[in-house]
Amino acid sequence: MDQVVDADFYELEQLLDADGLAKVTAVREFMEKSVAPVINHYWTREEFPHDLIPGLSRLNIAGLACQGYGCPGGSSLVDGMVAMELARVDSSIATFMGVHGGLAMGSIYLCGSDEQKQRWLPAMARMEKIGAFALTEPDVGSGAAGGLTTTAQRDGDQWVLNGQKKWIGNATFADHVIVWARDVADNQVKGFVVDGGTDGFTAAKMRDKIALRVVQNAQITLHDVRVPEADRLQQADSFRDTAKVLRLTRAGVAWMATGCARGAYEHALGYARERQQFGRPIAGFQLVQDLLVRMLANVTASACLCVRLSQLQDNGSAKDHHSALAKAFCTVRMRETVGYARELLGGNGILLEHQVGRFVADAEAIYSYEGTREINTLIVGRAITGIGAFV
Ligand SMILES: Cc1cc2nc3c(=O)[nH]c(=O)nc-3n(C[C@H](O)[C@H](O)[C@H](O)COP(=O)(O)OP(=O)(O)OC[C@H]3O[C@@H](n4cnc5c(N)ncnc54)[C@H](O)[C@@H]3O)c2cc1C
């Protein structure tokens, strides 16, 4: 009997044009050849593989969906499939790119003036400068829309920032950190581009995470940090503008969750064909096939949903609730899928050398960041009922 080996079961890659397919293929090759063999080493040590940045830069995928300003300028579909390919091998590298190319570059692209985009985006697209995105605070996570306590006070043609941020990916080494703070004058959230070495800015690495250990998350302290008005994102006047960035990146996280699930499924399928028990490959047992098909169904349903979301983004009709539904659905399916994969590998499922254990751990972070399942559910619930149920 012929084996269908491709986890792209419904052949969604056929929707890509030749350039898009070439990009996705190049990302796949880079991840399999340059990242897969080394990533457990960095994961174990909680270190970031800085020497992979030139290779990632050559892929020309940072800020992929941004047009102009030295950015690659691809479709949302290509951007999404690239995110899936990254996470298919490693969710930390996918997250690093999501924070840099999505959250940080996306903030400048969606909320910056033309001059600011010209000033910052080209070097970030080349990955000569790396970005971070600082919204969450030690005491304010899900409630960021109304609860930010970091303050911004205007002082002539400067702003003075004070407060703390938590969980900020890439922040230990980022060149540009997008800091979201509440303007004490009008109580609205505004965005500021703070350079890593600025006086009063410190980023302390968070240690001992059990997920995404390669991502360098930091707790940031801002103590009378002075930022010129020229570095305030000129098109960000309230949290509504921050939400535009999250709409973009939540779609990317849904694709990433699909990639994480797909990678775990592929490892599990390979393992099931090799591993022998009772004198035959475990892939020949009905209950093992049940696990594999459940995984494949999750991956396929998630990928189809993401494709349609990307199409809505590309035709300009995607709304917050579309991204929120995809983020919530795909992360739930991911969590289930990596669990099935681990189950299928038996004891080897908890050994890093078999990869699936890393997928299980990393999935926990993807499940919670960029809006938990509950918060994304409430965004969709508000859209379908017309009644906000956040508090
Ligand atoms: C690995 C990692 C990387 C991250 N990177 C970044 C980053 O780069 N930049 C950044 O700004 N942030 C980042 N975050 C923060 C992330 O976005 C938050 O963790 C997330 O928004 C949830 O906030 P919280 O962890 O404070 O949980 P909380 O808001 O304290 O929520 C705890 C629980 O309560 C539930 N809950 C809260 N409110 C409600 C409600 N109204 N109804 C029902 N349930 C509710 C939540 O769903 C959750 O289950 C990162 C987080 C992680 C784990």
The ligand as an SDF file (V2000), in Angstrom:
LIG
                    3D

 53 58  0  0  0  0  0  0  0  0999 V2000
    6.8030   32.6330   26.5430 C   0  0  0  0  0  0  0  0  0  0  0  0
    6.0360   33.8980   26.5620 C   0  0  0  0  0  0  0  0  0  0  0  0
    6.4270   34.9380   25.7320 C   0  0  0  0  0  0  0  0  0  0  0  0
    5.7830   36.1770   25.7850 C   0  0  0  0  0  0  0  0  0  0  0  0
    6.2430   37.2300   25.0270 N   0  0  0  0  0  0  0  0  0  0  0  0
    5.6910   38.4600   25.1820 C   0  0  0  0  0  0  0  0  0  0  0  0
    6.2510   39.6000   24.4980 C   0  0  0  0  0  0  0  0  0  0  0  0
    7.2110   39.4850   23.7230 O   0  0  0  0  0  0  0  0  0  0  0  0
    5.6850   40.8090   24.7110 N   0  0  0  0  0  0  0  0  0  0  0  0
    4.6160   40.9820   25.5460 C   0  0  0  0  0  0  0  0  0  0  0  0
    4.1690   42.1160   25.6950 O   0  0  0  0  0  0  0  0  0  0  0  0
    4.0720   39.9310   26.2160 N   0  0  0  0  0  0  0  0  0  0  0  0
    4.5910   38.6750   26.0510 C   0  0  0  0  0  0  0  0  0  0  0  0
    4.0500   37.5910   26.7180 N   0  0  0  0  0  0  0  0  0  0  0  0
    2.9300   37.8050   27.6510 C   0  0  0  0  0  0  0  0  0  0  0  0
    1.6400   37.1430   27.2110 C   0  0  0  0  0  0  0  0  0  0  0  0
    1.0560   37.8720   26.1650 O   0  0  0  0  0  0  0  0  0  0  0  0
    0.7560   36.9900   28.4560 C   0  0  0  0  0  0  0  0  0  0  0  0
    1.3150   35.9070   29.2010 O   0  0  0  0  0  0  0  0  0  0  0  0
   -0.6930   36.7110   28.1290 C   0  0  0  0  0  0  0  0  0  0  0  0
   -1.3040   37.8400   27.5580 O   0  0  0  0  0  0  0  0  0  0  0  0
   -1.4900   36.2950   29.3750 C   0  0  0  0  0  0  0  0  0  0  0  0
   -1.2690   37.1750   30.4250 O   0  0  0  0  0  0  0  0  0  0  0  0
   -0.8200   36.6120   31.8640 P   0  0  0  0  0  0  0  0  0  0  0  0
    0.2430   35.5920   31.6450 O   0  0  0  0  0  0  0  0  0  0  0  0
   -0.4760   37.7770   32.7070 O   0  0  0  0  0  0  0  0  0  0  0  0
   -2.0680   35.8580   32.4240 O   0  0  0  0  0  0  0  0  0  0  0  0
   -3.3200   36.5150   33.2260 P   0  0  0  0  0  0  0  0  0  0  0  0
   -3.8480   37.6750   32.4530 O   0  0  0  0  0  0  0  0  0  0  0  0
   -2.9520   36.7290   34.6420 O   0  0  0  0  0  0  0  0  0  0  0  0
   -4.3910   35.3360   33.1230 O   0  0  0  0  0  0  0  0  0  0  0  0
   -4.3580   34.1890   33.9870 C   0  0  0  0  0  0  0  0  0  0  0  0
   -5.5590   33.3240   33.6290 C   0  0  0  0  0  0  0  0  0  0  0  0
   -6.7790   34.0440   33.8350 O   0  0  0  0  0  0  0  0  0  0  0  0
   -7.5440   34.0170   32.6350 C   0  0  0  0  0  0  0  0  0  0  0  0
   -8.3040   35.2550   32.4910 N   0  0  0  0  0  0  0  0  0  0  0  0
   -7.8580   36.5390   32.6090 C   0  0  0  0  0  0  0  0  0  0  0  0
   -8.8530   37.4030   32.4010 N   0  0  0  0  0  0  0  0  0  0  0  0
   -9.9650   36.6790   32.1330 C   0  0  0  0  0  0  0  0  0  0  0  0
  -11.3360   36.9980   31.8480 C   0  0  0  0  0  0  0  0  0  0  0  0
  -11.7750   38.2630   31.7420 N   0  0  0  0  0  0  0  0  0  0  0  0
  -12.2010   35.9870   31.6610 N   0  0  0  0  0  0  0  0  0  0  0  0
  -11.7820   34.6940   31.7360 C   0  0  0  0  0  0  0  0  0  0  0  0
  -10.5080   34.3310   32.0100 N   0  0  0  0  0  0  0  0  0  0  0  0
   -9.6250   35.3090   32.2040 C   0  0  0  0  0  0  0  0  0  0  0  0
   -6.5260   33.8650   31.5140 C   0  0  0  0  0  0  0  0  0  0  0  0
   -7.1190   33.3600   30.3310 O   0  0  0  0  0  0  0  0  0  0  0  0
   -5.5410   32.8970   32.1610 C   0  0  0  0  0  0  0  0  0  0  0  0
   -5.9890   31.5790   32.0200 O   0  0  0  0  0  0  0  0  0  0  0  0
    4.6790   36.3440   26.6560 C   0  0  0  0  0  0  0  0  0  0  0  0
    4.2620   35.2770   27.4510 C   0  0  0  0  0  0  0  0  0  0  0  0
    4.9200   34.0670   27.4080 C   0  0  0  0  0  0  0  0  0  0  0  0
    4.4530   32.9500   28.3080 C   0  0  0  0  0  0  0  0  0  0  0  0
  1  2  1  0
  2  3  1  0
  2 52  2  0
  3  4  2  0
  4  5  1  0
  4 50  1  0
  5  6  2  0
  6  7  1  0
  6 13  1  0
  7  8  2  0
  7  9  1  0
  9 10  1  0
 10 11  2  0
 10 12  1  0
 12 13  2  0
 13 14  1  0
 14 15  1  0
 14 50  1  0
 15 16  1  0
 16 17  1  0
 16 18  1  0
 18 19  1  0
 18 20  1  0
 20 21  1  0
 20 22  1  0
 22 23  1  0
 23 24  1  0
 24 25  2  0
 24 26  1  0
 24 27  1  0
 27 28  1  0
 28 29  2  0
 28 30  1  0
 28 31  1  0
 31 32  1  0
 32 33  1  0
 33 34  1  0
 33 48  1  0
 34 35  1  0
 35 36  1  0
 35 46  1  0
 36 37  1  0
 36 45  1  0
 37 38  2  0
 38 39  1  0
 39 40  1  0
 39 45  2  0
 40 41  1  0
 40 42  2  0
 42 43  1  0
 43 44  2  0
 44 45  1  0
 46 47  1  0
 46 48  1  0
 48 49  1  0
 50 51  2  0
 51 52  1  0
 52 53  1  0
M  END
$$$$
